[in-house]
Amino acid sequence: MKINGNTRTSRPLILIVDDSPEVIKMLSQIVLGMADVVFALDGKSGIEFANKQQPTLVLLDVNMPGQNGYEVCKNLKSNVITKDIPIIFVTGETSMDAEVRALEAGAVDFISKPLNPPVVAARVGTHLTLRQNAISLELLVNQDPLTCVYNRRYFDHQLEKEYGRHLRQKLPLSVVIMDIDHFKDYNDKYGHLEGDKCLINVVSAIDAVTRRPGEIFARYGGEEFIAILPYVADTDLKKYCQQVCSVVRGLEFGSDNLINRERVTISVGACSGIPTKDVGAIEFTRQADRALYEAKTEGRDRFKMYVNHSCVE
């Protein structure tokens, strides 16, 4: 999907996870000038929010009902969606053992109560700056400059990681390759500037249906795009492919004085299955590419799927 989550906007988002409304109020007052602030009163709610909104930074208590702060931190750091979010422990624990345990769980800093507002503000400000700088670097390295989605380099790296994760969990993974039909002819007829506009419009349409946490949508090269859909099997994969074809087919390009402009369509090839050691991540891409070839040879503006190495309708 487009690199435009809350962690990637000019206004950072801080998530406070603490069971004390008084502490939440105090921390909010300290950091409010630096970022937007949201809060959760327990670890479970904090994890759910972090997965949905991907805050820029988390301020986390240790002692809470249900999951304690160490468990929450380990959970966030083990999840591909939230692993890069910096976590600062803000807690009444003052022992060296508690601080070591927090850092070993994946925290970047440890602040003991009672709170010293200038110190809290300075530490939070430092880690917000570091995170924003890391995000800016990520954009330079991993983003396609025209369409603002991930590039092939990032996709290939993430596919290997997702394949390994799904292999361990024995859960389904899907890969989808999409190619705009007759795009060379479109470029030749309307020019490269119009071709770029077409790419941007198509990306926006597909991005709108690639929104679940963990889904990765990238430009694979030229007019070809690719997506990773974690935990998606045949039924949901078919719905996704149908949506992609439908939203692209329905695109309107506005009043550009090209009344007779042809409709833009897209061909889609997909592969789904539970990863195995004898079939690597690259084979998923090959099967999706094979399905794409079949979709094009059968007339374009359609999708084909391979599920567990077998072609399905």
Phi, psi and omega in degrees: 000171180297147181277080187212029178287182181300329179287354185242016177259167182291336179258111181293163178233124179252130175256122176258124178244106184201143181272003180253112177301328180295316179293319178301316180297316181295313179297321179299318180295326181289319189256359188302326180288345183265333190198165166287149186232134171229165183216161173223144185266358177207166185296319181300314179295323179298316179297316181298317181293317181300322179292324183280319190252343179048069181297163179287327184205150179239131170256121195231131174276162178269303188269106180220159176295147182077234179288134175277174185299323179298317180294319178298315181299313179297322178298312181296323182284342179267357183258127182300333182286326189243001190296334183268358180285122178291140182238126175248123175281131174235106194211159174282349176293133183237356185283156177296324179299320179295319180294317178298317180298320179296315180293322178293332178285345177122003180290154177263346182199167184215119181241126181267146172275152003291150187281139172254102188309314180298323179292315178300314181299319181294316182291317178298316179300319179298313183286330173296316179298315179299318181293317179296322177295320178296321179294319178298318178295321178300320179298316181296321187275323193248355186256138170286122189293331182282310189263346179067019169260175179296156178262179184295323180303312180294317182300311182301320179295315182290327180297318178299318180294314181294322179298315179297320180294316180289331175296315179294321184274350181056046181237156186289149177225142179234143175235134184231127176249135184232138182223125180293130184288134174053039184291327177300317178298321179298314179298316181296324185280319188251349180097161186289330177296317177293326176298319177296319178298321179298314179301315181296317179295319179296316179300315180299321180293315181290321180301327181294338178252008178241069192238357182286149180306134177092344179288138183237126181238128187220157170274122186268341179150130179058239180260020182252136181230161185213149182222146169254129179240096181295141174062019180258126179252196194300314185295310179292328178296318178299317178299318180297313180299319177298318180297316181300310179300319184291314184291326178288317178300329183270006182295140172245137184255014172081181182273085183250019179066014176249072189298324185267018180297137180290154173293142175271134177231171183219145174253144188228134173236137186223153177224136179220146177172174175269119183304146175229161183294329184276352176237112184276178182299324182297331180291328175299316179295319179297318180293321176296321179293322176296318178296321177298316178301317180294321178298322181287318181291337179273002174129356180068178182053047181198177178229154172229149185228143167247125178238121183052045174073007179241138178287132180233156178268000000 
